Amino acid sequence: MAKKITVYTTNTCAYCVMVKKYLTNKGHRYEEVNLDTNPERQQEALELSGALTVPVTVVTKEDDSRAVVVGWNLPQLAPALA
C-alpha cells in the first residue's frame, strides 16, 4: 500500500487530470505539486523522472521504496499503487 503519493502537474495537462481522477476514484489521497504555480520544483520533478513532461506520479511505499510513473501510464501506475 502506498504511504505517500505526489503528482507533479501543470494547468494545461489533460493527462494530469486523468491521473488525479484515477487516484481519487480508487480512494487514494495524494499531494499535487502544480509546476505552473511552483516553478521552483520543476528541477525536482525532472530529477525524479528524467523527463520534461507531466504528470509525474511518485508513489512511496511503506518500506520507503519509490515508484515513479511518467505520463498517463495505467500499466505502470496500477501496480505501483498496489
Stockholm file with secondary structure:
# STOCKHOLM 1.0

chainA/1-82         MAKKITVYTTNTCAYCVMVKKYLTNKGHRYEEVNLDTNPERQQEALELSGALTVPVTVVTKEDDSRAVVVGWNLPQLAPALA
#=GR chainA/1-82 SS CEEEEEEEECTTCHHHHHHHHHHHHTTCCCEEEETTTCGGGHHHHHHHHSCSCSCEEEEEETTSCEEEEESSCHHHHHHHHC
#=GC SS_cons        CEEEEEEEECTTCHHHHHHHHHHHHTTCCCEEEETTTCGGGHHHHHHHHSCSCSCEEEEEETTSCEEEEESSCHHHHHHHHC
//
